[in-house]
Amino acid sequence: MTITPQIEALEALASVDAELKELNDALTQEREALRGKQSHLAGLDERLERGKKSIEEMERTRADLLGELRQMSVQVERSREKLSRCRNEREANAAQRELEELKKLYRDREQDMERLDGLITQAREETRTLQAERDALASELGASENDVMGRLAQAETTLAEKTSQRAALVKRVDAQLYRRYELVRKRRGTAIAYTTTGTCSACHMQLQPMLFQKLLRGDEFGQCPSCHRILYFRPEMRAEPDQSSESA
Ligand SMILES: [Zn+2]
């Protein structure tokens, strides 16, 4: 009994499986690229939100500081007046010390204010940069969304077609042979190999003469002892297929 119809069915199945794998990989890649951009956008939104909150907090602190500075400047004025009303040197010295201390506190607070202003300016600049990056990404995503969705939908359609093609091919393969095929395919990616001159076409292992002789008879499949792929004999002529002229 010849195994030629089984070889043809298995080879067709293997070629559909290769196409399916390529399609699935492309789909996964496309989906991951989309998800990557979406999560980058979400990350930028989150950082912007945090940046804006932090600016608001700093501005509240700045308003408090401004209030303090106004109060302190009133105190400094009062202290100056007190100094001008002093009647003896002892009073004047004490008032002078108080005035100096108040002025120093005022200067310290002023420096706090300058630092805070610097931080607010920096945070605003960072927020502007982030906002620009975010807007660019959002418009890039918006512009490519239709393209990506179209490509995804097309790939899904092809995938469905290939999957039903595959189901039809599976019916043509002997059940036990198909189980072996699936077992090897899941481990190796591909499950079928041939030999023409005594080596496995997939792993290039030299086959035992007895195995080669058995395959040469063409009435049963073998298994490569090295990569475990399903093996069959393919004559030299078919090793370099020129499908257009040979199919007849
Ligand atoms: Zn092999």
Residues whose N, C-alpha, C, O or C-beta is under 5 A from the ligand:
A	BS01	ZN	C200 A202 C203 M205 C224 S226 C227 H228
